[in-house]
Amino acid sequence: MCAKSDDRFPLLREDEAEALRESDLKRDAPFFLYQVQNNQLAVALYYGGCQAYGYEYKVIDRTTNLIRRDVLKFIKKYRVKKKKEQATAAKKKQGRLF
């Protein structure tokens, strides 16, 4: 996805991985399940997700990886927040044109 990524979270950008590390999400189950095509969780690829370890997991964009739904929600909110911050910074930098 990005040129620089974290070893533990290869599907995220560096800043997203850092925000995820600092979040208060529960760590009693893995955030990601990788390469599930050859095990019992392969059925999740057909149905688009599954429930494991007491959490719901969702398939990530036509890959064989699953992400916990609460982590996905956290990442989406983080991206929206970053986009708003960048837009605000661009407006301030641009200043008044007229």
C-alpha positions in Angstrom: 0.0 0.0 0.0 2.7 2.4 0.9 6.5 2.7 0.5 7.1 2.6 4.2 5.1 0.2 6.4 5.5 -1.4 9.8 6.6 -5.0 10.1 3.7 -5.9 12.3 1.1 -4.1 10.2 2.2 -4.4 6.6 -1.2 -3.3 5.3 -1.1 0.1 6.9 1.0 3.3 6.4 3.5 4.1 9.1 1.3 6.8 10.7 -1.7 4.5 10.8 0.3 1.8 12.4 1.5 4.2 15.0 -2.0 5.4 15.7 -3.2 1.8 16.0 -0.4 1.0 18.5 -1.4 4.0 20.6 -5.1 3.3 20.5 -7.1 1.9 23.3 -8.4 -1.1 21.3 -8.4 -4.4 23.0 -5.4 -6.6 22.2 -6.9 -9.9 23.3 -7.3 -11.0 19.7 -5.1 -10.3 16.6 -5.9 -7.2 14.6 -5.2 -9.0 11.3 -5.3 -12.6 10.2 -3.0 -13.3 7.3 -3.2 -15.8 4.5 -6.3 -17.6 5.6 -6.8 -19.4 2.2 -5.3 -22.7 3.5 -7.0 -23.1 6.9 -10.4 -23.3 8.6 -11.0 -19.6 8.1 -10.9 -19.9 4.3 -14.7 -19.9 4.4 -14.5 -16.2 5.3 -13.1 -15.5 1.8 -16.3 -16.9 0.3 -18.7 -15.1 2.7 -16.7 -11.9 3.0 -16.0 -12.3 6.7 -16.2 -14.5 9.8 -16.3 -14.5 13.5 -13.2 -15.7 15.4 -11.7 -15.1 18.9 -14.9 -13.3 19.9 -14.6 -10.6 17.2 -15.9 -10.2 13.7 -13.3 -10.1 10.9 -13.8 -8.8 7.3 -11.9 -9.7 4.1 -9.6 -6.9 2.9 -9.9 -6.0 -0.8 -9.7 -9.3 -2.6 -6.8 -10.6 -0.6 -6.4 -13.6 1.7 -6.1 -11.3 4.8 -8.8 -10.5 7.3 -9.0 -7.4 9.6 -11.0 -7.0 12.8 -14.1 -4.8 12.2 -13.3 -2.5 15.2 -9.8 -2.0 13.8 -11.2 -1.3 10.3 -13.6 1.3 11.8 -10.7 2.9 13.8 -8.5 3.1 10.6 -11.4 4.6 8.6 -12.0 7.3 11.2 -8.3 8.0 11.5 -8.1 8.5 7.7 -11.1 10.9 7.6 -9.5 12.9 10.5 -6.2 13.1 8.7 -7.8 14.2 5.5 -9.7 17.0 7.3 -6.4 18.1 9.0 -4.7 18.2 5.7 -7.5 20.2 4.1 -7.5 22.7 7.0 -3.7 23.0 6.8 -3.9 23.6 3.0 -6.5 26.3 3.5 -4.4 28.0 6.1 -1.3 27.8 3.9 -3.3 29.1 0.9 -4.6 32.1 2.8 -7.0 34.5 1.4 -6.9 34.9 -2.4 -9.2 37.8 -2.8 
